[in-house]
């Protein structure tokens, strides 16, 4: 076979493979977003410098901002089981972070400081006054860094299962940059993303990491997390690439000494690593209070909302 024929054959095979991958990617997007669960939370958008930010606002009184875990599967849905109760005494804001949920998902380098800018601007331009904040997991460092960067925006801080200080401080390596580049490519990157962030893998996370009691796990929760990972045509892969490459990390040790705010930590005692992570923060700031929620894991606000609400009300001194 001549070189020209070999080249044409290889080109045809490559084109066919890419077409098949593209069809697969479109199919995954369609079946993952067909229920449109996230949009049922109400639609408000903040036109921020780097993209439109979805948020909700309920109730009246002093403000509380709820910030979900920094994860492409997470969104303000994370707070659905507690925000209505909190809105009985306070003005409650939930936000979909850039790259998550129904917020815009641009192809850019996502860093911790980018989110610090987002929270600072959102609080100043949307909430309009100093606010209490509740933050989950990998978003804990964002709340703390925001507070250290500008002491006029955040009052009291409540963290749910914050990431360990050691893990949060990991920096990008050379191979991380290669991974980021591959994941951000249109067809192949989307295909790899769909394999790594599949419905089966998200369900496995719920069963092994997110929930202690599998009986409390609802299919609607899974559907919402799958939809969040695929909304805006799988562009969540841009944030995913940055998270995997450690670009969203930050060394919170540098900011803890600057913070004079009251800090409270809730951990799920179904995983002893969460208590160890919380103790790292308490070792730096002994005034930090830690409370354990029995028989819960990473998302106690979804698994045991009544217990989480009780602790929030005690800490924030909320009365109906």
N, C-alpha and C positions, 0 to 999 in steps of 0.2 A: 504494500500500500504506500502510495506516495506521501510525502510530508504534508502536502496540501490536504489530501483526503483525511489523513490522521488528525490534522488540526481541525478540520470541519466536523469530524466525528466527535472529537473531544469537546468542541464548542457546543455541539448539539446536546451531548450528555450533560454537560455543565448547566446549560440553559434549562434542560428538562428537570434537573435536580433542584435548581433554584426555584423554578415554577412550582414544583411539588412542595417545597418548603414554604413558599409564600402562601399557597392554598392552605397548608396545615396551620400556619400562623393565623390566617384570617378565620379559620374554623374555630380555633381555640378562643380567639377574641370574641367571636359571635356567641358561642355557647356560655362563655363566662360572664357576659354582661347582659344577657337577654332579660334577666329578672329586674334589672334596674333598681336594686335595693337601696343603694346609697343616696340616690336622688330624692328618696322619700323623706329624708331628714329636713327638707326645706332648703331653699336656694338663696344664699346671699354670697356675693363675691366682692372681694377687696382687690382692686387693680393695683398690684404691687409692681415694683420696678422690674422684676424678673419673671412675672407671670401672674395670672389671675388666681386668687386664693379663695377657696370655698370655706365658708364658716356658717355657724348657726348662732342665734341669740335668743335666749328665753328668759322670762322672769324679770324681776326688778330688785333693786337693792345694790349692795356693794358687789363689785365684779369678781368673778372667778373664771380663770381661763384654763380649759382642759386641753392638754397637749398629748396626743397619742404617741405610741412607740414609733421611733424612726425605723420604719420597716415598709417595704413596698406593698405589703399585704394589709397594713394598718391604715386606719382612717378615723374620722370622728365617730364612726359607728361603735368604736371601742367604749364610748361613754353612754350608749343608749339606755342602759339599765340604771343609771344614777343621775343623769342630768335633769330629768323632770322633777325629781325630788329636791335636788339642789336649787332648782328654779323657784321653789316655793318661798325661799328666803333671800335669794340672791339673783343678780343678773349673771347668767351662765353663758359663756362663750365656748364653743368648740371650734377647732380649726383643723383643716386638712393641710398638713405641711406641704411645701412645694415638692412635687414629684410623687405625692401620695394622694389616694382617694380621688376626689373630684377636682382637685386643684390642678393647675397646669403642670406639665411634665417636660420642661425644655431640656435640650441636649447641652448641658453645661457641666462644669465641675462643681459638685455639691460639697460644701465644706461646713464644718461646725459654725464658723463665723457667718456664713451665708444665712444660716437659720437664726443666729443671734440677731442679725440685721432684720430678718423677717419678723421675729417676735417683738423686737423693739419698735419697729414701724407700725406693726399691727396694734400694739397696745396704745401707742401715741395717737394714731390716726383713726382707729376704729373704736377702741374702748374709751380712750380719752382721759383715763385716770389710772393711778397706780392700782395694780390688781394682785390678788392672790393667784397662785398658779399650782396646778396639779399636773405632773408629768410622769410618763411611764418609760421604763427601760432605757433604751439608747437615747431617748430625748432628755433624760435627766441632766446630762452634761450641757445641753442647749439652755435649759432653764437656769442652771447655775452660772454659766458663762454670760448669759444675758444680764443676770443680776449683778455680776461683778463688773460688767462693762458699763452699765448705767444704773445707778442705784435709785433712779426716780421712777422706774417702770414696774418693778415687782416688789410686793410686800412679803407675805408669808409664802413658804415653799413646801409643797408636799410631793414626795417622790414615791412612786410605786415600783418596787423591784429595780432600782437603778443598776445600770451596768457597773461592773467592778472598775475601780479606778485604774487598775493595771490594764485591763482590756481596752478601756476608753482611750488610753494614751498610746496605743500602737500606731506606728507611722507607716506610710506607704513605702513599699520596696520596689525594685526595678520590675520584677515579674508582675506586681500588682498593676503597673501602668500598661503592660501588655494585655493583661486580662481585661482591663477597662476598655482598651481600644477594640478588642474583639467583641465584647458584649454590646458596644455602641454601634456596631455595623448593622445595616438595615435588616437583611433577611437572615443571615447566619446568626447574627447576634440575637435576634428575636427568637429564633429556633432554640438556641442554647438556653436563653432565658426561660422559655416555655418548658423546657425539660427540668431546669433547676427550680423553678417556681411553679410547679404543676399543682393541680388540685389534690393529687394523692399526697404530695409532700406537705402541703399546707394542712391537710387533714391529719397527717402524722404528727405535725407540730402541735396541733390541738390535743391529740391523744397522749403525747409523751411530755410536752413541755408547757403548754398553755394551761391545761386543766388537770386537776388532781382527780376529780370524780368524773369519769367518762359519761355517767348518766346525765350530767348537767350540760353536756355538750349538745348544742342544737345545730341542725343542718343549716338553719338560716345564718348562724354565725359563720359557718364555713363558706356559704355562698357569698356573704358580704366580703369576706377576706379574699376570696378568689376574684370577685368582681373588682375590688380595689387594685389587685395586682395587674389586672388587664385593662382597666379603664384608660381612655385616650390612646387606643390602638397599641397597647403594650409598651408605651413610652416610659413606663416605670423602670424599664431596663437601664435607663440612664442613671437613675438614682441607685439602683441595685449594683451597677458596675462600680460606683463610687463607694458604696458601703463595703462591698467585698474587697475593695482596694485600700480601705482604711482612710480615705480622704475625709470622711465625716467625723473622724475621731478628734479628740482634744484632751490635753493634759489638764484635768480639773484641779490638780494640786496647786497650779499656779493661781487659781482664782479663789479657792476656798478660804485662804487667809484674808482675802479682801471682803468677804461676805460677812455682814453683821445681822443678816436676816434670820428669823426663826425658821428652822428646818425640821420637818417631820418625815419619817420614812415608814412606809408600809411594805411588808414582805410576805410572800406566801411561804408558809413553813413546810410545804410539800417538797421543797427543794432546798437543802441546807446551804447550797452555794449562794442563794439570795441573801441569807442572813450574814454570811461571810462578807459579801460585797457591801452590805449596809454597814457592817462594823468598820470597814475601811474608811468610810466617811466619818463615822463617829470617832474614830481614832484621831482624825484631823481636827474635828470640831466636837469635843465632848458634850456640848449642849444639845446636840442632835438627839431627838427622841426616836426610838424604833418600836414599832408594833407589829406583831406577827398575826396573820389571819390563818386560823387552823384549816387544814385540809384544802389548801389552795396552792396553786403554782404561779405561773407568770402573769395571768390576767385575772386577779381576784375580783376586779370590778365587773367582769362578765360572769365569773363562776359563783361569787358570793357577794353580790351587790349590797345586800342589807348590812353585812358586817363592815364593808368598806365605807358605806354611808355613815354608819354609826361613828366610826373613827374620824371621818372627815368633819362631822358635826361637832365632835368633842374638840378636835384640834383647832378648827376655825371658829368655835364658840357660836354655832348657828342655832337659832331657835325659830320654830315655826310661828 
